[in-house]
Amino acid sequence: MSDNSIKEEKIKKIKVKFLLSPTGLFKLSYNIGNIVDLPESLALELIETKYAEKVE
């Protein structure tokens, strides 16, 4: 197992769907409707600010 795969396993990820474009405020290149796995801290911030919603 490489060092990169070990680091990726330790970071908890949350799947979110974007409701607003995060390009300006968060400097992320995703579009409305994109569903992606993001690090937990970023995902929670996006959910809190109503830019994304959690996907089960």
N, C-alpha and C positions, 0 to 999 in steps of 0.2 A: 504494500500500500504506500502510495506516495505521500509526501508531506501535505500537498494541497488537498487531497481527499480527506485526510485526517482533520484539517482545519475546517473543511466544509461540513463535516459531520457534527462538529461542536457548535456551530452557529445554528440556532433555532430559526426556522423560516416559517412564514405565514403566507398563505395564498390570498391575494387580494384582487379585486376588480376595480379599475379606475373609473370614477364617476365624473371627475374633472381632469383637465390636462395638468400634469405636474411639472411641465417644462419650465415655466417661469419661476415659480416659488421654490421648487425642490431641485431644479436643474436635472430632471430625469427625462429621458427621451421615450416616454410611453404615451400612448393615446387613450382617449376615452374608450372604455370597453375592453382594453387589454387586461388579461388575467395572467398574473405573474407571481412567482415565489420571491419574497423579499425578506431580508433579515428582520427579525421580530421588532427591534426598536424602530426601524424606519416604517414598517407596516403599521405599527400602533400609532405612530405620529400621523400617518396619512389617514387612518381611520378616524382618529380624534378630530382632525381638521376637515372631515367630510370629503376628502379628495378620493377616498377609496372605501370599499366595504369588504369585509372578510368573506371569503368563499369557502364553503365546507367541502 
